[in-house]
Amino acid sequence: MIKLEFPKGFLWGSATSAHQVEGGNFNDWTEWERKNAERLAKESKNKFTSPDFIRFPEMSKTENYISGKACDHYNRFREDFDIAKQLGHNAHRFSIEWSRIEPEEGKFDEKEIEHYRKVISALREREIEPFVTLWHWTVPTWFRDKGGWLCKDAPKYFERYVKKITTSCSNVDFWITLNEPDDIYAFDAYFAHRFPPQHKSALETWKVLKNLVKAHKNAYKIIHKNNPQAKVGFANNTICFESKGSIAKIIKIFANRFWNFWFLKRTLMFNDFIGCNYYYRNILKGFKYNQNENKAVTDTDTEIHAKGIYYVLRGLKKYNKPIYIMENGLADAKDEKREKFIKEHLFYVHKAIQEGVDVCGYFYWSLLDNFEWDKGFWPRFGLVEVDYGDMERKIRSSAFEYAKICKTNILEI
């Protein structure tokens, strides 16, 4: 058995986002869900066509695609943080729901602000470091009605919200301004016709990207004005691109520039750390993409390729910023692959650290089973299983194995 020790002060934890776990939200996504749930249920029959894919009964049910109560984390956050503490987590990433804070334009809900103060205090009481995400894809309906991130004044609206919440919750040291702003949100919402508002426009995508860059920079300045000691960054979805053939090598260069580094390069001086989300690789062959081997896959038919996290971390080393792995996880309802998944990925994280990459923390996605956007509830990502009927929590075996690493700072393989 090999024992791999992580650096002193390394942060161990898990992550959630407001819309996926809180329940009872009202934003652009909740309206979109109700309009699209029936369609998503019907379309699920033609998705995930791999012969080895196991279909879940929930996939064909309309209610699967409506977030509703979600995990009721809004009311059960103390219970959930008790579990995180039990599992040895010393950090936790969560998001604040903008639509709760500013349900009407320019009108802030002090009761909801106090709620998030209690969430932060609950983490502090358990000696768990809060990593707070200001925007994890959902927006208030009034903001949506003004054009959302396409609106020329979108950065100003976001700036007002950021100023309010960061001055009201001043005891936070780590802020994530935006979650996966470019390659996931802007692309899927304004080009790929997948997420709300489901547009198909390269020009709109470009405008949204420019607004998001400006929003991040403004937020960075505001937070540092209020708290010069705060650490600010954003969470970027980072893909391990591999190429087969000369044409694919050229495409890989452009893929890396856009998917992995575009937003980071434009905001580099406005980041105290790099937030790295890693889930998969993408093998390019000729002009084709996603030509992966798929020897091992998750419940969502995503290839498991642990070594990819090593390559993306090596690619981020050149920016000379501390790196936090903000999301890394898999859908695994039977909990048959999660332990191996975590340990193999951490093996390569440790390898990157040994080679000089400044990785300071790891957040597994997710603490809880949750509402997985356009897939709904059937994918099970949680260290903790959630019964969506009575909301009972049940810690999975893999979570206890991860807990051993969190508590000792040592990976045994």
C-alpha positions in Angstrom: 0.0 0.0 0.0 1.2 3.5 -0.9 0.5 6.5 1.2 0.4 9.9 -0.5 0.3 12.9 1.8 -1.2 16.1 0.6 0.2 19.6 1.6 -0.4 20.9 5.0 -3.6 23.1 5.1 -5.1 21.4 2.1 -8.8 21.9 1.9 -11.2 19.0 1.6 -14.9 19.2 0.9 -17.8 19.0 -1.5 -20.0 21.4 -3.4 -23.6 22.3 -4.1 -25.5 25.0 -5.9 -28.7 26.8 -4.7 -31.1 25.8 -7.5 -30.0 22.2 -7.4 -30.5 21.6 -3.7 -32.4 24.3 -2.0 -36.0 23.9 -3.3 -38.7 26.5 -3.5 -36.8 28.8 -5.9 -38.4 31.1 -8.4 -36.2 32.2 -11.2 -35.7 31.8 -15.0 -35.0 28.1 -14.6 -38.1 27.3 -12.6 -40.3 28.8 -15.4 -38.3 27.1 -18.1 -38.7 23.7 -16.3 -42.5 23.9 -16.3 -42.6 24.8 -19.9 -40.1 22.1 -21.0 -40.6 19.2 -18.6 -42.9 17.2 -20.9 -40.6 17.7 -23.8 -37.5 16.6 -21.9 -39.3 13.5 -20.7 -40.3 12.5 -24.2 -36.8 13.3 -25.6 -35.1 11.2 -22.9 -36.1 8.1 -24.9 -33.7 9.0 -27.7 -30.8 10.1 -25.5 -28.0 8.0 -24.1 -28.1 5.5 -26.9 -25.0 3.5 -25.8 -25.9 -0.2 -25.7 -24.5 -0.4 -22.1 -26.5 2.5 -20.9 -28.9 1.7 -18.0 -32.2 3.6 -18.4 -33.7 5.0 -15.2 -37.6 4.9 -14.9 -37.6 8.6 -13.8 -36.2 9.7 -17.2 -39.6 9.3 -18.8 -41.6 11.1 -16.0 -42.5 14.8 -16.4 -42.1 15.5 -12.7 -38.4 14.4 -12.9 -37.6 17.7 -14.7 -39.3 20.1 -12.2 -37.0 21.1 -9.4 -39.8 21.8 -6.8 -38.5 21.0 -3.3 -35.2 19.7 -4.7 -33.4 18.4 -1.6 -35.0 20.9 0.8 -31.5 22.0 1.7 -32.9 25.5 2.3 -34.5 24.2 5.5 -32.1 21.3 6.2 -28.7 23.0 5.7 -27.7 22.4 9.3 -28.4 18.7 9.1 -26.4 18.6 5.8 -23.5 20.4 7.3 -23.5 18.1 10.3 -23.0 15.3 7.8 -20.2 17.2 6.0 -18.5 17.7 9.4 -19.0 14.0 10.2 -17.2 13.2 6.9 -14.2 15.3 7.8 -14.8 18.1 5.3 -13.1 21.3 6.3 -14.4 23.4 3.4 -17.7 23.6 1.5 -18.7 25.4 -1.7 -22.3 26.6 -2.1 -24.1 29.3 -4.1 -26.4 32.2 -3.2 -29.6 32.4 -5.2 -29.7 35.9 -6.7 -33.5 35.6 -7.2 -34.0 35.3 -3.5 -31.8 38.3 -2.7 -33.3 40.6 -5.3 -36.7 39.2 -6.3 -37.7 42.6 -7.7 -35.3 45.0 -9.5 -33.5 47.1 -6.9 -35.5 45.6 -4.0 -33.5 43.4 -1.6 -35.0 40.8 0.7 -33.3 41.2 4.1 -34.9 38.0 5.4 -33.2 36.0 2.6 -29.9 37.8 3.2 -30.2 36.8 6.9 -30.8 33.2 5.8 -27.5 33.1 4.0 -25.8 34.7 6.9 -27.1 31.8 9.0 -25.8 29.3 6.3 -22.3 30.9 6.5 -22.4 30.9 10.3 -23.5 27.2 10.4 -20.4 26.4 8.4 -18.1 28.5 10.6 -19.6 26.9 13.7 -18.5 23.5 12.3 -15.1 24.8 11.3 -15.9 24.4 7.7 -14.5 27.1 5.4 -17.2 28.7 3.2 -16.5 29.0 -0.5 -19.4 31.2 -1.8 -20.5 31.2 -5.4 -22.4 34.4 -6.4 -23.9 33.1 -9.6 -24.5 29.5 -10.6 -26.6 30.0 -13.8 -30.0 31.0 -12.5 -31.2 34.6 -12.7 -34.2 36.6 -11.4 -37.1 36.8 -13.8 -36.9 40.6 -13.9 -33.3 40.3 -15.1 -34.3 37.7 -17.7 -37.1 40.0 -18.9 -34.5 42.8 -19.5 -32.6 40.5 -21.8 -30.5 38.6 -19.2 -26.8 38.5 -19.9 -27.5 39.9 -23.4 -28.6 43.3 -21.9 -25.9 46.0 -22.2 -26.5 46.9 -18.5 -26.3 43.3 -17.3 -22.9 43.8 -15.6 -24.3 46.8 -13.7 -27.2 44.8 -12.4 -24.9 42.1 -11.3 -22.6 44.6 -9.7 -25.5 46.0 -7.6 -26.3 42.5 -6.3 -22.7 41.7 -5.6 -22.2 44.9 -3.7 -25.2 44.1 -1.5 -24.5 40.5 -0.7 -20.7 40.8 -0.2 -21.2 43.8 2.2 -24.0 41.9 4.0 -21.9 38.7 4.3 -18.5 40.2 5.1 -17.2 37.2 7.0 -16.4 35.2 3.8 -12.8 34.8 2.6 -13.4 32.9 -0.6 -15.7 34.1 -3.3 -16.5 32.5 -6.7 -18.1 35.1 -8.9 -19.4 33.0 -11.8 -19.7 29.3 -12.4 -18.6 27.9 -15.8 -19.5 31.2 -17.6 -18.2 30.6 -21.1 -17.9 27.0 -22.3 -21.0 25.7 -20.5 -23.4 28.6 -19.8 -22.8 31.0 -22.7 -22.4 28.1 -25.2 -25.3 26.0 -24.0 -27.8 28.9 -23.5 -27.0 31.1 -26.4 -25.5 28.9 -29.1 -26.4 25.2 -28.5 -30.1 25.8 -27.8 -29.9 23.6 -24.7 -30.3 25.8 -21.6 -32.7 28.8 -21.2 -33.1 31.0 -23.1 -32.3 28.4 -25.7 -30.9 30.7 -28.4 -28.8 29.8 -31.5 -26.6 32.8 -32.2 -22.9 33.2 -32.4 -23.2 36.9 -32.1 -25.4 36.7 -29.0 -22.9 34.2 -27.5 -20.1 36.7 -28.0 -22.1 39.6 -26.4 -22.9 37.4 -23.4 -19.3 36.4 -23.0 -18.2 40.1 -23.0 -20.8 40.9 -20.4 -19.7 38.0 -18.2 -16.1 39.1 -18.4 -17.0 42.6 -17.4 -19.2 41.3 -14.6 -16.4 39.2 -13.1 -14.0 42.1 -13.2 -16.4 44.4 -11.6 -17.3 41.9 -8.9 -13.6 41.3 -8.2 -13.1 45.1 -7.6 -16.1 45.4 -5.4 -15.2 42.4 -3.2 -11.6 43.6 -2.7 -12.8 47.1 -1.9 -15.0 45.7 0.9 -12.4 43.1 2.0 -8.8 43.5 0.7 -7.9 40.1 2.2 -10.6 38.2 0.3 -9.7 35.6 -2.3 -11.7 35.9 -5.5 -12.0 33.7 -8.6 -14.4 31.9 -10.9 -15.1 28.3 -11.6 -14.1 27.1 -15.0 -15.1 23.8 -16.7 -11.8 22.4 -17.9 -11.7 19.6 -20.5 -8.8 17.4 -21.2 -8.4 17.5 -25.0 -6.5 14.7 -26.7 -5.8 14.6 -30.5 -5.4 11.8 -33.0 -3.9 12.9 -36.2 -2.4 16.2 -37.6 -5.8 17.9 -38.2 -6.9 17.1 -34.7 -3.7 18.6 -33.3 -4.6 21.9 -34.9 -8.2 21.7 -33.7 -6.9 20.9 -30.2 -5.0 24.2 -30.0 -8.2 26.2 -30.7 -10.3 24.0 -28.5 -8.0 24.6 -25.5 -7.8 28.3 -26.2 -11.6 28.7 -26.2 -12.9 26.0 -23.8 -10.1 26.1 -21.2 -8.3 29.4 -21.3 -10.4 32.1 -23.1 -12.2 33.5 -20.0 -9.2 33.0 -17.8 -6.8 34.9 -20.0 -9.2 37.9 -20.2 -9.6 38.1 -16.5 -6.2 36.8 -15.3 -5.3 39.9 -13.3 -8.7 39.8 -11.6 -8.3 36.3 -10.1 -6.6 35.4 -6.8 -7.0 31.7 -7.6 -8.1 29.5 -10.4 -11.3 27.4 -9.9 -11.0 24.2 -11.9 -14.0 22.0 -12.6 -13.0 18.7 -14.2 -15.3 15.9 -15.4 -14.1 14.4 -18.7 -11.7 14.3 -21.6 -12.5 14.8 -25.3 -10.6 12.9 -27.9 -10.4 14.6 -31.3 -10.0 12.6 -34.5 -9.8 14.6 -37.7 -12.7 17.0 -37.6 -14.7 14.8 -35.2 -14.9 15.3 -31.4 -15.9 13.1 -28.5 -14.2 10.0 -30.1 -13.6 8.6 -26.6 -12.8 5.0 -25.8 -15.5 4.8 -23.0 -14.0 1.8 -21.3 -15.6 3.0 -18.1 -18.5 5.4 -18.0 -20.8 7.1 -15.4 -24.6 6.7 -15.2 -24.8 9.7 -17.6 -22.7 7.8 -20.1 -19.7 10.1 -19.5 -16.3 8.5 -19.9 -14.3 8.2 -16.7 -10.7 9.3 -17.4 -8.9 10.2 -14.2 -5.5 11.0 -15.7 -7.2 13.9 -17.5 -7.2 15.9 -14.3 -3.4 15.7 -14.2 -3.2 17.2 -17.7 -5.6 20.0 -17.1 -3.8 20.9 -13.9 -0.4 20.9 -15.7 -2.0 23.2 -18.3 -3.1 25.7 -15.7 0.3 25.7 -13.9 1.7 28.4 -16.3 -0.7 31.0 -14.9 1.0 30.9 -11.5 -2.1 31.0 -9.4 -3.3 28.8 -6.6 -5.8 26.2 -7.9 -8.8 24.8 -6.2 -10.6 21.9 -7.8 -14.2 23.2 -7.4 -16.0 20.3 -8.9 -15.1 16.7 -9.7 -17.6 13.9 -9.5 -19.8 11.3 -11.2 -23.4 10.0 -11.4 -23.3 6.6 -9.8 -26.6 5.5 -8.3 -25.4 2.1 -7.1 -22.2 3.7 -5.6 -20.1 1.1 -7.4 -17.5 3.4 -9.0 -17.4 6.5 -6.8 -14.7 5.3 -4.4 -12.3 4.3 -7.2 -13.2 7.5 -9.1 -12.2 9.7 -6.2 -9.0 7.9 -5.4 -7.8 7.7 -9.0 -8.5 11.4 -9.5 -6.7 12.3 -6.3 -3.7 10.2 -7.3 -3.3 12.4 -10.3 -3.9 15.5 -8.3 -1.1 14.5 -6.0 1.1 13.8 -9.0 0.5 17.3 -10.3 1.3 18.8 -6.9 4.5 16.8 -6.7 5.5 18.4 -10.1 5.0 21.9 -8.8 1.3 22.6 -9.5 -0.1 24.7 -6.6 -3.3 22.8 -5.9 -4.8 23.9 -2.6 -8.1 22.1 -2.3 -10.5 19.6 -3.7 -14.3 19.7 -3.7 -16.2 16.6 -4.7 -19.4 17.2 -6.7 -21.7 16.8 -4.9 -22.4 16.6 -1.2 -26.0 15.6 -2.0 -27.9 14.0 -4.8 -29.5 16.9 -6.5 -31.5 18.4 -9.4 -29.2 18.0 -12.4 -30.6 20.8 -14.7 -32.1 19.5 -17.9 -31.6 15.9 -16.8 -33.6 16.3 -13.6 -33.3 14.1 -10.5 -32.3 10.7 -11.9 -28.5 11.3 -12.0 -27.1 10.5 -8.6 -23.9 12.5 -7.9 -24.1 12.7 -4.1 -21.8 11.5 -1.4 -25.1 11.4 0.4 -28.2 9.7 -1.1 -31.4 11.7 -0.9 -34.8 10.1 -0.8 -36.9 12.7 -2.7 -40.1 11.4 -1.0 -39.3 11.9 2.7 -36.0 13.7 2.2 -34.1 11.2 4.3 -30.3 11.4 4.0 -28.2 8.3 3.8 -24.4 8.5 3.6 -23.0 6.3 0.9 -20.1 3.9 1.5 -17.8 5.9 -0.9 -18.4 9.0 1.3 -16.8 7.2 4.3 -13.8 6.2 2.1 -13.4 9.8 1.0 -13.8 10.8 4.7 -10.7 8.8 5.6 -8.7 11.0 3.1 -10.2 14.2 4.4 -9.5 13.4 8.0 -5.9 12.2 7.6 -4.8 14.3 4.6 -3.4 11.1 3.2 -4.5 9.0 0.2 -3.9 5.3 0.6 -3.8 3.2 -2.6 
